[in-house]
């Protein structure tokens, strides 16, 4: 009687159980008692870390702080546009992936325009990142390294902060990490039709929710294609067949990317005001890359920004040793290709900044942080062979470096959890401007007949939180005011109010206060985080504001 054997594999080779790591039996203890996680319940510990990270994120979301400038610009686009209109370039020098914008618009339609509702989509992406890192870590890394990576991702203040901001950065981090994890799985086996279809399908969907997934997916695709052509022990014919399997689904991804680029990305690259802003902050190289001293200065400044902002490392020199040590261990424990895969997001960002097309700095580098933390966590991977003194030294060094990175972040999280309004000042990734409270104070204190003014740069906050303004104002230039001035609105009034967003351009704000105050006018200021409310009590017969111009209401603003 013959026996029919089942197929050798149903899933792609990339998803078969990981081959055993050479060395002691999994149930054995490493000499010296350095690690005993081979018998520890990985998922129980990982579950606790996921709960910790989720709690830190939900705490910030539940606090529901005021929307700040950049969030308000996005909110105005969402409220004033339909789904199809959101496919056009956004106003106010904003940009976001179309799928993310549609999710936000759906949330606004379903749950309203409150802070928690608008930040629900970023929160869900931030929460989803945690089990994603836990799962990929278990499949790809030694247990201790996987838990170290999950810990760092769970407590990273900027990953927490931007899970609670009306911007797409948490979606970028999730989608890029998903692609990196898939690429790592594919790099462990031979290319298969199913594996290729999965990678390019996920890349296609990710392109709708993550702008940065586009260059990362392209770079990962090139890397995996090169691996298919250089695999040892294969004939050239089999290598070309494997390459064909992998790249066959790529054209569908390329078509979607082309549409997204033409509709949304290309117009943003032509925003001269935004480009000048980034150059002014020295994000892009000030000179050609062939100018080596200037290039070194730019690279050093970029490194310090990345080390001290998204990583929140008190010493900028903690990050590179961790990445280098993790890369060395990763090459031995995983493969050289796996290390390159983990470095792709970092390399893509640096390349984009080098050619002045992407400002790889601060929060805009957040998408690369989980992959870098995965690589850094390998610094504490236990040695494959017997530990010995060198192995113990390396393990101890890696543990100390990880603690140097994790402890400041935990301290930041404690402060941000106890005092959510201080999250930004503590490096939590959330601008703490309190426009909402400032404008509620103004609305509660004003009396019928009071004149309410707002500076033109403050319109997004004022028009969102109210009360409606009577006019928007700017200080007159050398040529005076082309239209009406504030003094034309003062007849019969004894008080006027001025609202200002002060988190930028505050020099111009102060100039307006000086021009409206003094000479029979009592000025009372109330400061808020990122905002100021000023009351002017006018003496009888005093005329002020002849050198302060009335300007048309900016887009989306309301006048009484």
SEVEX-367286 format. One record per residue (C-alpha): residue number from 1; residue in one letter; x, y negated, z. Coordinates in Angstrom, 1 decimal, padded with zeros to 4 digits. Example, Ala and Ser with C-alpha at 12.3 -4.5 7.8 and 13.67 -1.06 7.14 Angstrom:
<rs>
<1,A,<012.3,004.5,007.8>>
<2,S,<013.7,001.1,007.1>>
</rs>
This chain:
<rs>
<1,X,<000.0,000.0,000.0>>
<2,X,<001.4,-003.4,-000.9>>
<3,X,<001.3,-006.4,001.3>>
<4,X,<000.7,-009.8,-000.1>>
<5,X,<002.9,-012.4,001.6>>
<6,X,<001.6,-015.9,002.2>>
<7,X,<003.2,-018.8,000.4>>
<8,X,<006.6,-019.7,001.8>>
<9,X,<005.6,-023.3,002.4>>
<10,X,<002.4,-025.3,002.3>>
<11,X,<003.7,-028.6,003.5>>
<12,X,<006.7,-030.4,001.9>>
<13,X,<010.0,-029.4,003.2>>
<14,X,<010.3,-032.7,004.9>>
<15,X,<007.6,-031.7,007.3>>
<16,X,<008.8,-028.3,008.2>>
<17,X,<010.0,-027.9,011.8>>
<18,X,<013.4,-029.5,012.4>>
<19,X,<016.3,-027.0,012.1>>
<20,X,<017.9,-026.0,015.4>>
<21,X,<020.7,-028.3,016.4>>
<22,X,<024.0,-026.5,016.8>>
<23,X,<025.1,-026.1,020.4>>
<24,X,<023.6,-024.7,023.6>>
<25,X,<020.2,-023.0,023.7>>
<26,X,<017.4,-025.6,024.1>>
<27,X,<016.6,-024.2,027.5>>
<28,X,<020.2,-024.6,028.8>>
<29,X,<021.4,-027.5,030.9>>
<30,X,<024.3,-029.6,029.8>>
<31,X,<027.4,-029.3,031.9>>
<32,X,<027.6,-031.9,034.7>>
<33,X,<023.9,-032.5,034.9>>
<34,X,<024.0,-035.4,032.6>>
<35,X,<020.6,-034.6,031.1>>
<36,X,<017.9,-032.1,031.9>>
<37,X,<015.3,-033.3,029.4>>
<38,X,<015.5,-030.0,027.5>>
<39,X,<013.0,-028.6,030.0>>
<40,X,<011.1,-031.9,030.6>>
<41,X,<007.6,-032.5,029.2>>
<42,X,<008.4,-035.0,026.4>>
<43,X,<004.8,-035.9,025.7>>
<44,X,<004.0,-036.5,029.4>>
<45,X,<006.8,-039.0,029.7>>
<46,X,<006.1,-040.5,026.3>>
<47,X,<002.4,-040.8,027.2>>
<48,X,<003.4,-042.9,030.3>>
<49,X,<005.6,-045.1,028.1>>
<50,X,<002.7,-045.6,025.6>>
<51,X,<000.4,-046.5,028.4>>
<52,X,<002.9,-049.0,029.8>>
<53,X,<003.4,-050.6,026.4>>
<54,X,<-000.4,-050.7,025.7>>
<55,X,<-001.0,-052.3,029.1>>
<56,X,<001.5,-055.0,028.5>>
<57,X,<-000.1,-055.8,025.2>>
<58,X,<-003.7,-055.7,026.3>>
<59,X,<-002.9,-057.9,029.3>>
<60,X,<-001.7,-060.7,026.9>>
<61,X,<-004.7,-060.1,024.6>>
<62,X,<-007.2,-060.3,027.4>>
<63,X,<-005.7,-063.6,028.6>>
<64,X,<-006.9,-065.2,025.4>>
<65,X,<-004.6,-068.2,025.3>>
<66,X,<-005.3,-071.1,023.0>>
<67,X,<-004.6,-070.7,019.3>>
<68,X,<-001.5,-072.7,018.4>>
<69,X,<-000.5,-074.6,015.2>>
<70,X,<000.4,-071.7,012.9>>
<71,X,<-002.4,-069.6,014.1>>
<72,X,<-004.9,-072.4,013.5>>
<73,X,<-003.7,-072.9,010.0>>
<74,X,<-004.4,-069.2,009.3>>
<75,X,<-007.8,-069.5,011.2>>
<76,X,<-008.9,-072.4,009.0>>
<77,X,<-008.1,-070.4,005.9>>
<78,X,<-010.1,-067.5,007.2>>
<79,X,<-013.1,-069.6,008.2>>
<80,X,<-013.3,-071.7,005.1>>
<81,X,<-012.7,-069.0,002.5>>
<82,X,<-014.5,-065.9,001.3>>
<83,X,<-012.9,-062.5,000.6>>
<84,X,<-012.1,-063.3,-003.0>>
<85,X,<-010.8,-066.8,-002.2>>
<86,X,<-008.4,-065.3,000.3>>
<87,X,<-006.6,-063.7,-002.7>>
<88,X,<-005.5,-067.1,-003.8>>
<89,X,<-002.4,-068.8,-002.2>>
<90,X,<-003.3,-070.0,001.3>>
<91,X,<-003.4,-073.6,002.2>>
<92,X,<-001.0,-075.3,004.7>>
<93,X,<002.1,-073.4,003.5>>
<94,X,<000.7,-070.1,005.0>>
<95,X,<001.0,-066.7,003.5>>
<96,X,<-000.2,-063.2,004.5>>
<97,X,<-000.9,-059.9,002.8>>
<98,X,<-004.4,-059.5,001.3>>
<99,X,<-005.4,-056.4,003.2>>
<100,X,<-004.5,-058.0,006.5>>
<101,X,<-006.5,-061.2,005.6>>
<102,X,<-009.5,-059.1,004.7>>
<103,X,<-009.4,-057.2,008.0>>
<104,X,<-009.2,-060.6,009.8>>
<105,X,<-012.1,-062.0,007.8>>
<106,X,<-014.2,-058.9,008.5>>
<107,X,<-013.4,-059.3,012.2>>
<108,X,<-014.4,-063.0,012.1>>
<109,X,<-017.7,-062.1,010.4>>
<110,X,<-018.4,-059.3,012.9>>
<111,X,<-017.1,-060.6,016.2>>
<112,X,<-016.9,-064.4,015.8>>
<113,X,<-014.0,-066.8,015.8>>
<114,X,<-012.9,-066.5,019.5>>
<115,X,<-009.3,-066.0,020.4>>
<116,X,<-009.7,-062.3,021.3>>
<117,X,<-011.7,-061.5,018.2>>
<118,X,<-009.1,-063.2,015.9>>
<119,X,<-006.2,-061.4,017.6>>
<120,X,<-007.9,-058.0,017.6>>
<121,X,<-006.3,-056.9,014.3>>
<122,X,<-002.7,-057.8,015.4>>
<123,X,<-003.4,-056.0,018.8>>
<124,X,<-004.5,-052.8,017.1>>
<125,X,<-001.4,-052.8,014.9>>
<126,X,<000.8,-053.4,017.9>>
<127,X,<-000.9,-050.6,019.8>>
<128,X,<-000.6,-048.2,016.9>>
<129,X,<003.1,-048.8,016.8>>
<130,X,<003.6,-047.0,020.1>>
<131,X,<002.3,-043.5,019.3>>
<132,X,<003.9,-043.8,015.9>>
<133,X,<007.3,-044.3,017.4>>
<134,X,<006.6,-041.5,019.9>>
<135,X,<005.7,-039.1,017.2>>
<136,X,<008.6,-039.9,014.8>>
<137,X,<011.0,-039.9,017.7>>
<138,X,<009.9,-036.4,018.7>>
<139,X,<010.3,-035.1,015.2>>
<140,X,<013.6,-036.9,014.4>>
<141,X,<015.6,-037.6,017.5>>
<142,X,<017.0,-035.8,020.5>>
<143,X,<014.5,-036.1,023.4>>
<144,X,<016.4,-038.6,025.4>>
<145,X,<017.1,-040.8,022.4>>
<146,X,<013.4,-040.6,021.4>>
<147,X,<012.3,-041.7,024.9>>
<148,X,<014.8,-044.5,025.0>>
<149,X,<013.5,-045.8,021.6>>
<150,X,<009.9,-045.6,022.8>>
<151,X,<010.9,-047.4,026.0>>
<152,X,<012.6,-050.2,024.1>>
<153,X,<009.7,-050.6,021.7>>
<154,X,<007.1,-050.5,024.5>>
<155,X,<008.8,-053.3,026.5>>
<156,X,<010.1,-055.5,023.6>>
<157,X,<008.7,-058.9,024.5>>
<158,X,<008.4,-060.1,020.9>>
<159,X,<006.6,-056.9,019.8>>
<160,X,<004.2,-057.6,022.7>>
<161,X,<003.8,-061.3,022.0>>
<162,X,<003.2,-060.9,018.3>>
<163,X,<000.6,-058.2,019.0>>
<164,X,<-001.4,-061.1,020.4>>
<165,X,<-001.0,-063.8,017.7>>
<166,X,<-003.0,-064.5,014.6>>
<167,X,<-000.2,-063.7,012.3>>
<168,X,<000.7,-060.5,010.4>>
<169,X,<004.0,-059.8,012.2>>
<170,X,<002.7,-056.8,014.2>>
<171,X,<001.3,-055.3,010.9>>
<172,X,<004.7,-055.8,009.3>>
<173,X,<006.4,-053.9,012.2>>
<174,X,<004.0,-051.1,012.0>>
<175,X,<004.0,-050.6,008.3>>
<176,X,<007.8,-050.8,007.9>>
<177,X,<008.3,-048.4,010.8>>
<178,X,<005.9,-046.0,009.2>>
<179,X,<007.8,-046.1,005.9>>
<180,X,<011.2,-045.7,007.6>>
<181,X,<009.9,-042.7,009.5>>
<182,X,<008.5,-041.0,006.4>>
<183,X,<011.8,-041.7,004.6>>
<184,X,<013.7,-040.0,007.5>>
<185,X,<011.4,-036.9,007.2>>
<186,X,<011.9,-036.8,003.5>>
<187,X,<015.7,-037.1,003.8>>
<188,X,<015.8,-033.8,005.8>>
<189,X,<014.7,-031.6,002.9>>
<190,X,<014.4,-031.2,-000.8>>
<191,X,<012.1,-033.6,-002.7>>
<192,X,<008.6,-032.2,-003.2>>
<193,X,<005.6,-033.3,-005.1>>
<194,X,<003.6,-033.6,-001.9>>
<195,X,<006.3,-035.5,-000.1>>
<196,X,<006.8,-038.0,-003.0>>
<197,X,<003.1,-038.5,-003.3>>
<198,X,<002.7,-039.2,000.4>>
<199,X,<005.6,-041.7,000.5>>
<200,X,<004.5,-043.7,-002.5>>
<201,X,<000.9,-043.6,-001.5>>
<202,X,<001.7,-044.9,002.0>>
<203,X,<004.0,-047.5,000.4>>
<204,X,<001.1,-048.6,-001.9>>
<205,X,<-001.3,-049.1,001.0>>
<206,X,<001.4,-050.7,003.1>>
<207,X,<002.0,-053.3,000.4>>
<208,X,<-001.6,-054.6,001.0>>
<209,X,<-001.0,-055.1,004.7>>
<210,X,<002.7,-055.9,004.9>>
<211,X,<004.7,-058.2,002.6>>
<212,X,<008.0,-057.0,003.9>>
<213,X,<007.1,-053.3,003.3>>
<214,X,<007.6,-054.1,-000.4>>
<215,X,<011.3,-054.7,-000.5>>
<216,X,<011.8,-052.0,002.2>>
<217,X,<009.9,-049.4,000.3>>
<218,X,<011.8,-050.3,-002.9>>
<219,X,<015.2,-050.0,-001.1>>
<220,X,<014.1,-046.7,000.6>>
<221,X,<013.0,-045.4,-002.8>>
<222,X,<016.4,-046.1,-004.3>>
<223,X,<018.1,-044.5,-001.4>>
<224,X,<016.1,-041.3,-001.5>>
<225,X,<016.4,-041.2,-005.3>>
<226,X,<020.2,-041.4,-005.0>>
<227,X,<020.1,-038.6,-002.4>>
<228,X,<018.2,-036.4,-004.8>>
<229,X,<021.0,-037.0,-007.4>>
<230,X,<023.8,-036.3,-005.1>>
<231,X,<022.6,-033.3,-003.1>>
<232,X,<025.3,-030.7,-002.6>>
<233,X,<024.9,-027.2,-004.0>>
<234,X,<022.5,-028.2,-006.8>>
<235,X,<023.0,-028.1,-010.5>>
<236,X,<022.6,-031.3,-012.5>>
<237,X,<019.4,-029.9,-014.0>>
<238,X,<017.8,-029.2,-010.6>>
<239,X,<019.0,-032.6,-009.4>>
<240,X,<017.2,-034.4,-012.2>>
<241,X,<014.1,-032.3,-011.7>>
<242,X,<014.0,-033.3,-008.0>>
<243,X,<014.6,-036.9,-009.0>>
<244,X,<011.7,-036.7,-011.4>>
<245,X,<009.4,-035.3,-008.7>>
<246,X,<010.2,-038.1,-006.4>>
<247,X,<009.9,-041.1,-008.7>>
<248,X,<006.8,-039.8,-010.6>>
<249,X,<004.2,-041.5,-008.3>>
<250,X,<006.3,-044.7,-008.1>>
<251,X,<004.7,-046.6,-011.1>>
<252,X,<001.3,-046.8,-009.3>>
<253,X,<003.1,-048.5,-006.3>>
<254,X,<004.9,-050.8,-008.7>>
<255,X,<001.7,-052.0,-010.3>>
<256,X,<000.1,-052.9,-007.0>>
<257,X,<003.3,-054.6,-005.9>>
<258,X,<003.3,-056.6,-009.1>>
<259,X,<-000.2,-057.8,-008.6>>
<260,X,<000.4,-058.7,-004.9>>
<261,X,<003.6,-060.5,-005.9>>
<262,X,<002.0,-062.6,-008.7>>
<263,X,<-001.1,-063.5,-006.7>>
<264,X,<000.4,-064.2,-003.3>>
<265,X,<004.2,-064.1,-003.0>>
<266,X,<005.4,-066.0,-006.1>>
<267,X,<003.4,-069.2,-005.3>>
<268,X,<004.8,-069.2,-001.8>>
<269,X,<008.4,-069.1,-003.1>>
<270,X,<007.6,-072.4,-005.0>>
<271,X,<006.6,-074.2,-001.8>>
<272,X,<009.2,-076.9,-001.7>>
<273,X,<008.2,-078.2,001.7>>
<274,X,<008.5,-074.8,003.3>>
<275,X,<011.9,-074.1,001.6>>
<276,X,<013.2,-077.4,002.8>>
<277,X,<012.1,-076.6,006.3>>
<278,X,<013.9,-073.3,006.4>>
<279,X,<017.1,-074.8,004.9>>
<280,X,<016.9,-077.6,007.5>>
<281,X,<016.9,-074.9,010.2>>
<282,X,<020.0,-073.4,008.7>>
<283,X,<018.2,-070.1,008.0>>
<284,X,<019.6,-069.9,004.4>>
<285,X,<023.3,-070.2,003.6>>
<286,X,<024.2,-073.9,003.2>>
<287,X,<026.8,-073.1,000.6>>
<288,X,<027.3,-070.4,-002.1>>
<289,X,<028.2,-067.0,-000.7>>
<290,X,<031.6,-067.3,-002.4>>
<291,X,<032.5,-069.9,000.2>>
<292,X,<033.7,-067.4,002.8>>
<293,X,<034.0,-069.7,005.8>>
<294,X,<030.5,-071.1,005.3>>
<295,X,<029.1,-067.6,004.7>>
<296,X,<030.8,-066.3,007.9>>
<297,X,<029.3,-069.2,009.9>>
<298,X,<025.8,-068.5,008.5>>
<299,X,<026.1,-064.8,009.2>>
<300,X,<027.2,-065.5,012.8>>
<301,X,<024.3,-067.8,013.4>>
<302,X,<021.9,-065.3,011.9>>
<303,X,<023.3,-062.6,014.1>>
<304,X,<023.0,-064.7,017.3>>
<305,X,<019.4,-065.5,016.4>>
<306,X,<018.5,-061.9,015.8>>
<307,X,<020.2,-060.7,019.0>>
<308,X,<018.8,-063.3,021.3>>
<309,X,<015.3,-063.7,019.9>>
<310,X,<013.6,-060.4,018.7>>
<311,X,<015.9,-058.3,020.9>>
<312,X,<015.9,-060.7,023.8>>
<313,X,<019.4,-059.7,024.7>>
<314,X,<020.9,-062.2,027.2>>
<315,X,<024.3,-061.4,025.6>>
<316,X,<024.4,-061.5,021.8>>
<317,X,<027.2,-058.9,022.0>>
<318,X,<025.0,-056.1,023.3>>
<319,X,<023.2,-055.4,020.1>>
<320,X,<026.1,-054.7,017.6>>
<321,X,<027.9,-052.2,019.9>>
<322,X,<024.6,-050.4,020.4>>
<323,X,<023.9,-050.3,016.6>>
<324,X,<027.5,-049.2,015.9>>
<325,X,<027.5,-046.5,018.5>>
<326,X,<024.0,-045.4,017.5>>
<327,X,<025.1,-045.2,013.8>>
<328,X,<028.2,-043.0,014.8>>
<329,X,<026.0,-040.6,016.8>>
<330,X,<023.3,-040.7,014.2>>
<331,X,<025.6,-039.6,011.5>>
<332,X,<026.7,-036.6,013.5>>
<333,X,<023.3,-035.7,014.9>>
<334,X,<021.1,-036.6,011.9>>
<335,X,<023.0,-037.5,008.7>>
<336,X,<024.6,-040.4,006.9>>
<337,X,<021.5,-040.9,004.8>>
<338,X,<019.3,-041.1,008.0>>
<339,X,<021.6,-043.9,009.4>>
<340,X,<021.2,-045.8,006.1>>
<341,X,<017.5,-045.4,006.2>>
<342,X,<017.3,-047.0,009.7>>
<343,X,<019.5,-049.9,008.5>>
<344,X,<017.4,-050.6,005.3>>
<345,X,<015.0,-053.1,007.0>>
<346,X,<018.0,-055.0,008.5>>
<347,X,<019.8,-055.0,005.2>>
<348,X,<016.7,-056.1,003.2>>
<349,X,<016.2,-059.1,005.5>>
<350,X,<019.8,-060.2,005.3>>
<351,X,<019.8,-059.8,001.5>>
<352,X,<016.6,-061.9,001.2>>
<353,X,<018.1,-064.7,003.4>>
<354,X,<021.4,-064.6,001.5>>
<355,X,<019.6,-065.4,-001.7>>
<356,X,<017.3,-067.9,000.0>>
<357,X,<014.0,-066.1,-000.7>>
<358,X,<013.1,-064.9,002.9>>
<359,X,<013.9,-066.6,006.2>>
<360,X,<015.2,-063.6,008.1>>
<361,X,<015.2,-065.3,011.5>>
<362,X,<013.5,-064.9,014.9>>
<363,X,<009.9,-063.7,014.6>>
<364,X,<010.3,-063.3,010.8>>
<365,X,<012.7,-060.5,011.6>>
<366,X,<010.3,-058.6,013.8>>
<367,X,<009.5,-056.0,011.1>>
<368,X,<013.1,-054.7,011.4>>
<369,X,<013.2,-054.5,015.2>>
<370,X,<011.6,-051.0,015.7>>
<371,X,<014.0,-049.4,013.2>>
<372,X,<017.0,-051.0,014.8>>
<373,X,<015.8,-049.8,018.2>>
<374,X,<015.5,-046.3,016.9>>
<375,X,<019.1,-046.5,015.7>>
<376,X,<020.3,-048.1,018.9>>
<377,X,<018.6,-045.4,021.1>>
<378,X,<020.8,-042.8,019.5>>
<379,X,<023.7,-044.2,021.6>>
<380,X,<022.4,-042.1,024.5>>
<381,X,<021.9,-038.9,022.5>>
<382,X,<023.6,-036.1,024.4>>
<383,X,<026.7,-034.6,022.7>>
<384,X,<026.0,-031.6,020.5>>
<385,X,<028.9,-029.5,021.8>>
<386,X,<030.1,-029.1,025.4>>
<387,X,<030.2,-032.6,027.0>>
<388,X,<033.7,-032.9,028.1>>
<389,X,<035.1,-036.3,029.3>>
<390,X,<034.8,-038.1,026.0>>
<391,X,<031.2,-037.1,025.7>>
<392,X,<030.5,-038.3,029.2>>
<393,X,<032.2,-041.6,028.5>>
<394,X,<030.2,-042.2,025.4>>
<395,X,<027.0,-041.2,027.0>>
<396,X,<027.6,-043.5,030.0>>
<397,X,<028.6,-046.4,027.6>>
<398,X,<025.4,-045.9,025.6>>
<399,X,<023.3,-045.8,028.8>>
<400,X,<024.8,-049.0,030.1>>
<401,X,<024.3,-050.8,026.8>>
<402,X,<020.7,-049.7,026.6>>
<403,X,<020.1,-050.9,030.2>>
<404,X,<021.7,-054.3,029.3>>
<405,X,<019.1,-054.5,026.5>>
<406,X,<016.1,-053.1,028.4>>
<407,X,<016.4,-054.8,031.8>>
<408,X,<016.2,-058.4,030.5>>
<409,X,<013.2,-057.4,028.5>>
<410,X,<011.5,-055.8,031.4>>
<411,X,<012.1,-058.9,033.5>>
<412,X,<010.6,-061.0,030.8>>
<413,X,<007.6,-058.7,030.7>>
<414,X,<007.0,-059.0,034.4>>
<415,X,<007.0,-062.8,034.3>>
<416,X,<004.7,-062.8,031.2>>
<417,X,<002.3,-060.3,032.8>>
<418,X,<002.1,-062.3,036.0>>
<419,X,<001.9,-065.7,034.2>>
<420,X,<000.6,-065.2,030.7>>
<421,X,<000.7,-068.9,029.9>>
<422,X,<004.5,-068.8,030.3>>
<423,X,<005.0,-066.0,027.8>>
<424,X,<006.7,-068.2,025.1>>
<425,X,<009.0,-069.9,027.5>>
<426,X,<010.1,-066.5,028.8>>
<427,X,<010.7,-065.2,025.3>>
<428,X,<007.4,-063.4,025.0>>
<429,X,<006.9,-064.3,021.4>>
<430,X,<003.7,-066.4,021.9>>
<431,X,<003.6,-070.1,021.6>>
<432,X,<001.9,-071.4,024.7>>
<433,X,<000.5,-074.6,023.4>>
<434,X,<-002.8,-075.3,025.2>>
<435,X,<-004.9,-077.3,022.7>>
<436,X,<-008.1,-075.7,023.9>>
<437,X,<-007.9,-077.0,027.5>>
<438,X,<-006.7,-080.4,026.4>>
<439,X,<-009.7,-080.9,024.1>>
<440,X,<-012.2,-079.6,026.6>>
<441,X,<-010.8,-082.1,029.1>>
<442,X,<-011.3,-084.9,026.5>>
<443,X,<-014.9,-083.7,025.7>>
<444,X,<-015.8,-083.6,029.4>>
<445,X,<-014.3,-087.1,030.2>>
<446,X,<-015.5,-089.1,027.3>>
<447,X,<-018.6,-091.2,027.6>>
<448,X,<-021.2,-092.2,025.0>>
<449,X,<-019.8,-095.1,022.9>>
<450,X,<-016.1,-094.1,023.4>>
<451,X,<-013.9,-094.0,020.3>>
<452,X,<-012.2,-090.7,019.8>>
<453,X,<-009.0,-090.7,017.6>>
<454,X,<-006.6,-087.9,016.7>>
<455,X,<-003.2,-088.1,014.9>>
<456,X,<-003.2,-086.6,011.5>>
<457,X,<-000.8,-083.8,012.4>>
<458,X,<-003.2,-082.8,015.2>>
<459,X,<-006.2,-082.2,013.0>>
<460,X,<-006.1,-078.4,012.9>>
<461,X,<-006.4,-078.2,016.7>>
<462,X,<-008.9,-081.0,017.1>>
<463,X,<-011.2,-079.8,014.3>>
<464,X,<-011.2,-076.2,015.6>>
<465,X,<-011.8,-076.9,019.3>>
<466,X,<-013.5,-080.4,019.1>>
<467,X,<-014.9,-082.7,020.0>>
<468,X,<-015.3,-084.3,016.5>>
<469,X,<-013.1,-087.3,016.0>>
<470,X,<-014.2,-090.8,014.8>>
<471,X,<-011.0,-091.2,012.8>>
<472,X,<-007.5,-089.9,012.2>>
<473,X,<-004.6,-092.2,012.6>>
<474,X,<-001.0,-092.7,011.7>>
<475,X,<001.4,-095.6,012.5>>
<476,X,<001.6,-098.2,009.8>>
<477,X,<004.7,-098.2,007.6>>
<478,X,<006.7,-101.2,006.5>>
<479,X,<004.1,-102.1,003.9>>
<480,X,<001.2,-102.0,006.4>>
<481,X,<-001.9,-100.0,006.0>>
<482,X,<-003.4,-099.4,002.5>>
<483,X,<-006.9,-099.0,004.0>>
<484,X,<-008.7,-099.8,007.2>>
<485,X,<-007.0,-100.1,010.6>>
<486,X,<-008.1,-099.0,014.1>>
<487,X,<-009.0,-102.6,015.2>>
<488,X,<-012.0,-102.5,012.8>>
<489,X,<-013.6,-099.8,015.0>>
<490,X,<-013.2,-101.4,018.4>>
<491,X,<-016.0,-103.9,018.3>>
<492,X,<-018.2,-103.4,021.4>>
<493,X,<-016.0,-100.6,022.8>>
<494,X,<-014.4,-100.5,026.2>>
<495,X,<-012.5,-097.2,025.9>>
<496,X,<-010.9,-095.1,023.3>>
<497,X,<-009.3,-091.7,023.4>>
<498,X,<-006.3,-090.2,021.5>>
<499,X,<-005.6,-086.5,021.1>>
<500,X,<-002.1,-085.5,020.0>>
<501,X,<-000.4,-082.1,019.4>>
<502,X,<003.0,-082.6,020.9>>
<503,X,<004.8,-079.4,020.1>>
<504,X,<006.4,-081.1,017.0>>
<505,X,<006.7,-084.6,015.5>>
<506,X,<006.3,-086.1,019.0>>
<507,X,<008.4,-089.2,018.1>>
<508,X,<005.7,-090.4,015.7>>
<509,X,<003.0,-089.6,018.4>>
<510,X,<004.7,-091.8,020.9>>
<511,X,<005.0,-094.6,018.4>>
<512,X,<001.1,-094.6,018.0>>
<513,X,<000.7,-094.7,021.8>>
<514,X,<003.0,-097.7,022.0>>
<515,X,<001.1,-099.6,019.3>>
<516,X,<-002.3,-098.9,020.8>>
<517,X,<-001.3,-099.7,024.4>>
<518,X,<000.0,-102.7,026.3>>
<519,X,<-001.3,-106.3,026.3>>
<520,X,<-004.5,-106.0,028.2>>
<521,X,<-004.9,-102.2,027.7>>
<522,X,<-004.6,-099.7,030.5>>
<523,X,<-003.1,-096.5,029.3>>
<524,X,<-003.6,-093.1,031.1>>
<525,X,<-001.9,-090.0,029.8>>
<526,X,<-002.7,-086.3,030.6>>
<527,X,<-000.1,-083.8,029.5>>
<528,X,<-000.9,-080.2,028.6>>
<529,X,<001.3,-077.5,027.1>>
<530,X,<002.0,-078.7,023.6>>
<531,X,<-000.7,-081.4,023.7>>
<532,X,<-001.5,-084.8,025.1>>
<533,X,<-004.7,-086.7,025.8>>
<534,X,<-004.5,-090.5,026.2>>
<535,X,<-007.2,-092.8,027.4>>
<536,X,<-007.0,-096.5,026.6>>
<537,X,<-009.2,-098.8,028.7>>
<538,X,<-009.7,-102.1,026.8>>
<539,X,<-010.0,-105.4,028.5>>
<540,X,<-012.7,-107.8,027.2>>
<541,X,<-011.7,-109.6,024.0>>
<542,X,<-008.5,-107.5,023.4>>
<543,X,<-007.9,-106.4,019.9>>
<544,X,<-005.5,-103.5,019.3>>
<545,X,<-004.6,-101.2,016.5>>
<546,X,<-004.0,-103.7,013.7>>
<547,X,<-000.8,-101.8,012.9>>
<548,X,<-002.3,-098.3,013.2>>
<549,X,<-003.8,-097.0,010.0>>
<550,X,<-007.0,-095.0,009.5>>
<551,X,<-006.5,-092.0,007.2>>
<552,X,<-009.0,-089.7,005.5>>
<553,X,<-009.9,-086.6,007.5>>
<554,X,<-007.6,-083.8,006.5>>
<555,X,<-008.9,-080.6,005.0>>
<556,X,<-011.4,-078.9,007.2>>
<557,X,<-011.7,-081.6,009.8>>
<558,X,<-014.9,-083.1,011.0>>
<559,X,<-015.8,-086.7,011.7>>
<560,X,<-018.7,-087.9,013.9>>
</rs>
